[in-house]
Amino acid sequence: MPRVILIVDDDCELCELVGELLRAEGFDVEAHHTGEGAVELAAGGRFALVILDVMLPVQNGFEILRALRNRSAVPVILLPPAARTSIASSASKSGPTTICPSPSTRAS
């Protein structure tokens, strides 16, 4: 199984921070900062996991997740702006997915 994780998030600093933490745990990390092309990249079979921001510009995370589920069963962790029931409901319609509050939205 590949040990490469794809992060799809337009927040470059967050990608860098999460990437550093994952690399310290022995994972290889690739970041993609737009939704465009993310489905093709994620469905390519290279990734053990996709960390996906819900609030991407142009093509949001739910659109990416729905398209990805038509092509791949790669595990996905969604990063919503806040843990909300409506987000969990929308995500569950697109197949098994984990929802994790984005580190940038957690209260101090």
C-alpha positions in Angstrom: 0.0 0.0 0.0 1.4 3.4 -0.9 2.5 5.7 2.0 1.8 8.8 0.1 -0.9 11.3 1.3 -2.5 13.9 -0.9 -3.6 17.2 0.7 -6.1 19.2 -1.4 -6.4 22.6 0.3 -6.0 26.2 -0.9 -4.3 27.2 2.4 -0.6 26.7 1.5 0.5 27.3 5.1 -1.9 24.6 6.4 -0.6 22.2 3.8 2.9 22.9 4.8 2.2 22.4 8.5 0.2 19.2 8.0 2.8 18.0 5.5 5.6 18.5 8.1 3.7 16.5 10.7 2.9 13.6 8.3 6.5 13.5 7.0 7.7 13.2 10.6 5.5 10.1 10.9 7.2 8.6 7.8 4.6 9.5 5.1 5.4 11.1 1.8 3.1 14.1 1.2 1.9 15.9 -2.0 -0.1 19.1 -1.9 -2.6 20.3 -4.5 -4.0 23.8 -3.9 -7.0 23.8 -6.2 -9.9 21.5 -6.9 -9.1 21.5 -10.6 -7.3 18.2 -11.5 -7.6 16.9 -7.9 -10.0 14.0 -8.9 -7.6 12.7 -11.6 -4.7 13.0 -9.2 -6.4 11.4 -6.3 -7.9 8.5 -8.4 -4.6 7.6 -9.9 -3.8 5.0 -7.2 -0.7 6.6 -5.8 -2.2 7.7 -2.5 -3.1 5.9 0.7 -5.2 8.8 1.9 -6.6 12.1 0.7 -7.1 15.1 3.0 -9.7 17.3 1.4 -10.7 20.9 2.2 -14.5 21.4 1.9 -14.3 25.1 1.1 -12.1 25.2 -2.0 -12.7 27.9 -4.5 -14.2 27.0 -7.9 -14.9 23.3 -7.3 -15.7 22.6 -3.6 -14.7 19.5 -1.7 -18.1 17.8 -2.0 -18.0 18.0 -5.8 -14.5 16.6 -5.7 -15.5 13.8 -3.3 -18.6 12.8 -5.4 -16.5 12.7 -8.6 -13.7 10.8 -6.7 -16.1 8.2 -5.4 -17.1 7.4 -8.9 -13.5 6.4 -9.7 -11.8 5.4 -6.5 -12.3 4.0 -3.0 -9.3 5.9 -1.6 -10.0 7.0 2.0 -10.8 10.7 2.4 -10.6 13.0 5.4 -12.7 16.1 4.9 -11.6 19.4 6.5 -14.8 21.5 6.9 -14.8 25.1 8.2 -16.4 23.8 11.4 -17.9 20.4 12.4 -21.5 20.8 11.4 -24.3 18.2 11.0 -25.1 19.4 7.5 -21.5 18.8 6.4 -21.6 15.3 7.9 -24.9 14.6 6.1 -23.6 15.8 2.7 -20.4 13.8 3.1 -22.1 10.6 4.1 -24.0 10.6 0.8 -20.7 10.3 -1.1 -19.5 7.2 0.6 -17.3 6.4 3.6 -15.5 9.6 4.7 -14.0 10.9 7.9 -14.7 14.5 8.9 -12.1 16.4 10.9 -12.3 20.0 11.9 -9.6 22.1 10.2 -6.8 23.0 12.5 -7.1 26.6 11.3 -10.7 26.8 12.7 -10.2 25.2 16.1 -10.6 27.5 19.1 -7.5 28.2 21.1 
